[in-house]
C-alpha cells in the first residue's frame, strides 16, 4: 500500500508516565496516536492530561478490558481517518520500543493481507511467569490451530485497514481477545507473520494487569470448550463401546457403531457451541462426516494394531482416542467449521 498512515492504538489502564514517553516518541516518528483510557480513575488524570496535550485520548467511563479498549481505538480510526492506513497496537507500559513499532508497521504495509506480530525471543532477564506462560500458550495454540507462532502473548501487532472490520468482529473484552484474534485469523486463513523485537521487562513486569488465573482461563476458554465437548462425546462413545463389546464380543464392530453415534452428537455440539459455525448445515455436515469417516478408519486401524500387540480392547480404545484428539480438533477448525477468509 502506498501513502498509508501509521496509527498507533494504546489501550491504557492505570498507566505510568512511561506511556507519555511512548506517545511523544511515536508522534515525533510521524505516527498518529490514539490513547484509550480504559476507566483508569481520577488518580491517573495527570497522566492522561499530558497525553491529551500530545494526541487524541478516548475515554471509557469504567474499565472494560484491554480487548474492548483496542476495539474502541479501531472504531475511532475507522470513523475519523480515510483509508489506507496501518493500525498498530502497543502497550502502555513502555515495553515496546519505537524502532520495533516502526518495523512491524513496515511489515504490515508490505503484507496488507496479514496480521503482523512483534515477537520477543525471551532472551536475557525474563520473568519466569512470562517465559513459562508463553511456552504453554505457544504449545496449546500450535496444537489447536496448526499454526506456528513463537510469541502468542505479544501486544505489539499491526494490520492494514483491510483487516480492521475483522478485528472488531472477534469476541473478547479482556486479555482473551488477543488469543481469540490469533485463533480467528488462523481459522480464516489470514497469514500471521512475526517480526523479532527487543524483549523488555520493566520492574519484573510489575505494571502488568494480567490476572494469572482469571485471564488465563479466558485465554484458554475456547480450547477448554472443545475439550469438554470431546470428553462428553468420548464418554458416550466409550460407554457404548464397552456395552456393545460385552454384547457382541467384537471390538471392531462395537467401535464402528459407537463412533457413528458419538460423531452425530459431537457434530451438533461443536457446530453450535464450540466453533459457533455460520456455514450452511449441509456444507458443514458433509465436511464433518467426511472427516468422521477418515477418523473412523484411523480409529479402527489404530485400535486393531494396539489390540494386535496384546493391549486389552478397553485400554486400546482409550489410547486411540487420545491419539486422535488433536488431529480431530485441527481438522474441524481448519476444514469443517472454517470461517470465511477476510476480504482484501
C-alpha positions as CSV (number, residue, x, y, z in Angstrom):
1,X,0.0,0.0,0.0
2,X,1.3,3.5,-0.9
3,X,1.0,6.6,1.3
4,X,-0.7,4.7,4.1
5,X,-0.8,6.4,7.5
6,X,0.6,4.6,10.6
7,X,-1.8,4.9,13.5
8,X,-1.0,3.5,17.0
9,X,-3.7,2.4,19.4
10,X,-2.5,2.4,23.0
11,X,-5.0,0.7,25.4
12,X,-4.2,2.2,28.8
13,X,-5.4,1.1,32.3
14,X,-3.8,2.9,35.2
15,X,-0.6,3.8,33.2
16,X,2.6,5.3,34.4
17,X,4.4,8.2,33.0
18,X,6.3,5.9,30.6
19,X,3.1,5.9,28.4
20,X,3.5,9.6,27.7
21,X,7.1,9.0,26.6
22,X,5.9,6.3,24.2
23,X,3.3,8.8,22.8
24,X,5.8,11.5,22.4
25,X,8.3,9.3,20.6
26,X,5.6,8.0,18.2
27,X,4.4,11.5,17.4
28,X,8.0,12.5,16.6
29,X,8.3,9.5,14.3
30,X,5.3,10.6,12.3
31,X,2.6,8.4,13.8
32,X,-1.0,9.3,14.6
33,X,-1.7,8.0,18.1
34,X,-5.0,7.1,19.8
35,X,-4.8,6.5,23.5
36,X,-7.8,4.7,25.1
37,X,-8.2,5.5,28.8
38,X,-9.9,2.2,29.9
39,X,-11.6,3.6,33.1
40,X,-8.3,4.2,35.0
41,X,-9.9,6.5,37.6
42,X,-9.3,10.1,38.6
43,X,-6.0,9.4,40.2
44,X,-4.5,8.9,36.8
45,X,-5.9,12.1,35.2
46,X,-2.5,13.8,35.3
47,X,-1.0,11.1,33.0
48,X,-3.9,11.4,30.5
49,X,-3.8,15.2,30.7
50,X,-0.2,15.1,29.4
51,X,-1.2,12.5,26.8
52,X,-4.1,14.7,25.7
53,X,-1.7,17.6,25.1
54,X,0.2,15.4,22.7
55,X,-2.5,13.4,20.9
56,X,-6.1,12.1,21.0
57,X,-7.4,10.4,24.1
58,X,-10.6,8.4,24.0
59,X,-12.3,7.6,27.4
60,X,-14.1,4.6,28.9
61,X,-16.2,5.6,31.9
62,X,-15.4,2.3,33.5
63,X,-12.8,-0.4,33.0
64,X,-14.0,-2.6,30.1
65,X,-10.8,-4.6,29.5
66,X,-7.9,-4.5,27.0
67,X,-9.8,-6.1,24.2
68,X,-12.6,-3.6,24.4
69,X,-10.1,-0.7,24.6
70,X,-8.4,-1.9,21.4
71,X,-11.8,-2.2,19.6
72,X,-12.7,1.4,20.8
73,X,-9.5,2.6,19.2
74,X,-10.1,0.8,15.9
75,X,-13.7,2.2,15.8
76,X,-12.4,5.7,16.3
77,X,-9.9,5.2,13.5
78,X,-12.5,3.8,11.1
79,X,-14.7,6.8,11.8
80,X,-12.1,9.6,11.7
81,X,-9.3,8.5,9.2
82,X,-9.5,7.9,5.5
83,X,-8.0,4.7,4.0
84,X,-5.4,3.5,3.5
85,X,-3.8,3.1,6.9
86,X,-1.9,0.7,9.1
87,X,-3.1,0.2,12.7
88,X,-0.6,-0.9,15.3
89,X,-1.5,-1.8,18.9
90,X,1.2,-1.1,21.5
91,X,1.1,-1.5,25.3
92,X,1.1,1.5,27.6
93,X,3.9,0.3,29.9
94,X,6.8,1.4,27.7
95,X,7.9,-2.1,26.8
96,X,7.5,-1.6,23.1
97,X,10.3,0.4,21.5
98,X,9.6,2.9,18.8
99,X,12.0,1.3,16.4
100,X,10.2,-2.1,16.8
101,X,6.8,-0.4,16.3
102,X,8.0,1.1,13.1
103,X,9.4,-2.3,11.9
104,X,6.1,-4.1,12.4
105,X,4.2,-1.3,10.6
106,X,6.6,-1.6,7.7
107,X,6.0,-5.3,7.6
108,X,2.2,-4.7,7.7
109,X,2.4,-2.3,4.8
110,X,4.4,-4.8,2.8
111,X,1.8,-7.5,3.6
112,X,-1.6,-5.8,3.8
113,X,-3.4,-9.2,3.9
114,X,-1.5,-10.4,7.0
115,X,-1.5,-9.9,10.8
116,X,2.0,-8.9,11.9
117,X,3.2,-9.8,15.4
118,X,6.1,-8.1,17.1
119,X,7.6,-11.2,18.7
120,X,10.0,-11.4,21.6
121,X,12.8,-14.0,21.7
122,X,12.6,-14.1,25.6
123,X,16.3,-13.7,25.9
124,X,18.1,-12.3,29.0
125,X,16.4,-11.5,32.3
126,X,12.8,-12.5,31.6
127,X,10.3,-13.0,34.5
128,X,9.6,-16.8,35.0
129,X,5.8,-16.4,34.7
130,X,6.2,-14.7,31.3
131,X,8.6,-17.3,30.0
132,X,6.6,-20.3,31.2
133,X,3.2,-18.8,30.3
134,X,4.2,-18.0,26.7
135,X,5.7,-21.5,26.3
136,X,2.5,-23.1,27.4
137,X,0.3,-20.8,25.3
138,X,2.5,-21.2,22.3
139,X,2.2,-25.0,22.5
140,X,-1.5,-25.1,23.1
141,X,-2.1,-22.6,20.2
142,X,0.0,-24.7,17.8
143,X,-1.8,-27.9,18.7
144,X,-5.2,-26.2,18.4
145,X,-4.7,-24.1,15.3
146,X,-1.9,-25.9,13.4
147,X,-0.1,-22.5,13.1
148,X,3.4,-22.0,14.5
149,X,3.7,-18.7,16.4
150,X,6.6,-18.0,18.8
151,X,5.1,-15.2,20.9
152,X,1.4,-15.6,21.2
153,X,1.1,-13.1,24.0
154,X,2.7,-10.1,22.4
155,X,0.6,-6.9,22.5
156,X,2.5,-5.4,19.6
157,X,0.5,-6.2,16.5
158,X,0.0,-4.4,13.2
159,X,-2.5,-4.8,10.4
160,X,-3.9,-2.8,7.4
161,X,-7.3,-1.2,7.2
162,X,-8.4,-4.3,5.2
163,X,-8.5,-6.3,8.5
164,X,-9.9,-3.7,10.8
165,X,-13.6,-4.9,10.4
166,X,-12.5,-8.5,11.1
167,X,-10.7,-7.3,14.3
168,X,-14.0,-5.7,15.5
169,X,-16.0,-8.9,14.9
170,X,-13.8,-11.0,17.1
171,X,-15.2,-11.8,20.6
172,X,-13.5,-11.0,23.8
173,X,-13.2,-7.9,26.0
174,X,-10.1,-8.5,28.1
175,X,-6.8,-10.3,27.6
176,X,-8.6,-13.3,25.9
177,X,-9.2,-11.0,23.0
178,X,-5.6,-11.2,21.8
179,X,-5.7,-15.0,21.8
180,X,-9.1,-15.0,20.1
181,X,-7.6,-12.8,17.4
182,X,-4.9,-15.5,16.7
183,X,-7.5,-18.3,16.8
184,X,-9.9,-16.4,14.4
185,X,-7.3,-15.3,12.0
186,X,-5.8,-18.7,11.6
187,X,-9.3,-20.1,11.2
188,X,-9.9,-17.6,8.4
189,X,-6.6,-18.5,6.8
190,X,-5.2,-15.0,7.3
191,X,-1.4,-15.2,7.2
192,X,0.3,-14.5,10.6
193,X,3.8,-13.2,10.3
194,X,6.4,-12.4,13.0
195,X,9.0,-9.6,13.3
196,X,11.6,-10.0,16.0
197,X,11.6,-7.2,18.6
198,X,13.6,-6.4,21.7
199,X,12.5,-8.2,24.9
200,X,11.9,-5.5,27.5
201,X,10.5,-6.1,31.1
202,X,10.4,-3.1,33.4
203,X,10.4,-3.8,37.2
204,X,9.9,-7.6,36.7
205,X,6.7,-6.8,34.7
206,X,5.0,-5.4,37.8
207,X,3.0,-2.9,35.7
208,X,1.1,-5.8,34.1
209,X,-2.6,-6.1,35.0
210,X,-2.8,-9.6,33.8
211,X,-4.6,-11.9,36.3
212,X,-2.8,-15.2,36.1
213,X,-5.9,-17.3,36.9
214,X,-8.9,-15.4,35.6
215,X,-7.2,-14.1,32.4
216,X,-5.5,-17.4,31.7
217,X,-9.0,-19.1,31.9
218,X,-10.4,-16.5,29.4
219,X,-7.5,-17.2,27.0
220,X,-7.9,-21.0,27.1
221,X,-11.7,-20.9,27.2
222,X,-12.2,-21.8,23.5
223,X,-9.8,-24.7,23.7
224,X,-11.4,-25.8,27.0
225,X,-14.9,-25.8,25.4
226,X,-13.6,-28.2,22.7
227,X,-12.0,-30.4,25.3
228,X,-15.3,-30.5,27.3
229,X,-17.3,-31.3,24.2
230,X,-14.8,-34.0,23.2
231,X,-14.8,-35.5,26.7
232,X,-18.6,-35.6,26.8
233,X,-18.7,-37.4,23.4
234,X,-15.9,-39.6,24.4
235,X,-17.9,-40.8,27.5
236,X,-20.8,-41.6,25.2
237,X,-18.5,-43.3,22.7
238,X,-16.6,-45.3,25.3
239,X,-19.7,-46.3,27.3
240,X,-21.5,-47.5,24.1
241,X,-18.3,-49.3,23.0
242,X,-18.0,-51.2,26.3
243,X,-21.7,-52.2,26.3
244,X,-21.6,-53.4,22.7
245,X,-18.3,-55.2,23.3
246,X,-19.9,-57.2,26.1
247,X,-22.9,-58.0,24.0
248,X,-21.2,-58.8,20.7
249,X,-17.6,-59.8,21.7
250,X,-16.3,-57.8,18.7
251,X,-14.2,-54.7,19.4
252,X,-14.1,-53.7,15.8
253,X,-17.9,-53.7,15.1
254,X,-18.5,-52.2,18.5
255,X,-16.1,-49.4,17.8
256,X,-17.7,-48.6,14.4
257,X,-21.2,-48.3,15.9
258,X,-20.0,-46.3,18.9
259,X,-18.1,-43.9,16.7
260,X,-21.0,-43.3,14.4
261,X,-23.3,-42.5,17.3
262,X,-20.8,-40.3,19.1
263,X,-19.9,-38.5,15.9
264,X,-23.6,-37.4,15.4
265,X,-23.5,-36.0,19.0
266,X,-20.1,-34.3,18.5
267,X,-21.1,-32.6,15.3
268,X,-24.1,-30.9,16.8
269,X,-22.3,-29.8,19.9
270,X,-19.2,-28.5,18.1
271,X,-21.2,-26.7,15.4
272,X,-23.4,-24.8,17.8
273,X,-21.4,-24.3,20.9
274,X,-17.6,-24.7,20.2
275,X,-16.9,-23.3,16.8
276,X,-20.2,-21.3,16.5
277,X,-20.2,-22.0,12.8
278,X,-22.3,-19.9,10.4
279,X,-21.7,-22.2,7.5
280,X,-24.7,-23.9,5.9
281,X,-25.7,-27.0,7.8
282,X,-25.5,-29.2,4.6
283,X,-22.0,-27.9,3.8
284,X,-20.5,-28.3,7.3
285,X,-22.3,-31.7,7.8
286,X,-20.8,-33.1,4.5
287,X,-17.3,-32.0,5.6
288,X,-17.8,-33.2,9.1
289,X,-18.9,-36.7,8.1
290,X,-16.1,-37.0,5.5
291,X,-13.7,-36.2,8.4
292,X,-15.6,-38.6,10.6
293,X,-15.1,-41.4,8.1
294,X,-11.4,-40.7,8.0
295,X,-11.2,-40.6,11.8
296,X,-13.2,-43.8,12.0
297,X,-10.8,-45.5,9.6
298,X,-7.8,-44.3,11.6
299,X,-9.5,-45.2,14.8
300,X,-10.2,-48.7,13.7
301,X,-6.7,-49.3,12.3
302,X,-5.0,-48.0,15.4
303,X,-7.4,-49.9,17.7
304,X,-6.7,-53.2,15.8
305,X,-3.0,-52.5,15.8
306,X,-2.9,-51.9,19.6
307,X,-5.1,-54.9,20.3
308,X,-2.9,-57.0,18.0
309,X,0.2,-56.4,20.2
310,X,-1.7,-57.7,23.3
311,X,-3.2,-54.5,24.7
312,X,-6.7,-55.0,26.1
313,X,-9.5,-53.6,23.9
314,X,-10.6,-51.2,26.6
315,X,-7.2,-49.7,27.1
316,X,-6.5,-49.7,23.4
317,X,-9.7,-47.7,22.9
318,X,-8.6,-45.1,25.4
319,X,-5.1,-44.8,23.8
320,X,-6.7,-44.4,20.3
321,X,-9.0,-41.6,21.4
322,X,-6.1,-39.7,22.9
323,X,-4.0,-40.1,19.7
324,X,-6.8,-38.7,17.5
325,X,-7.9,-35.9,19.8
326,X,-5.6,-33.1,18.5
327,X,-6.0,-34.3,14.9
328,X,-9.8,-34.1,15.0
329,X,-9.7,-30.6,16.6
330,X,-7.4,-29.1,14.0
331,X,-9.3,-30.6,11.1
332,X,-12.6,-29.3,12.4
333,X,-11.3,-25.8,12.9
334,X,-9.4,-25.6,9.6
335,X,-11.7,-27.6,7.4
336,X,-15.1,-28.3,8.7
337,X,-16.1,-25.2,10.5
338,X,-13.6,-22.8,8.8
339,X,-14.7,-19.2,8.7
340,X,-14.6,-17.2,5.6
341,X,-11.3,-15.5,4.8
342,X,-11.2,-11.8,5.3
343,X,-11.7,-9.9,2.1
344,X,-8.7,-7.8,1.0
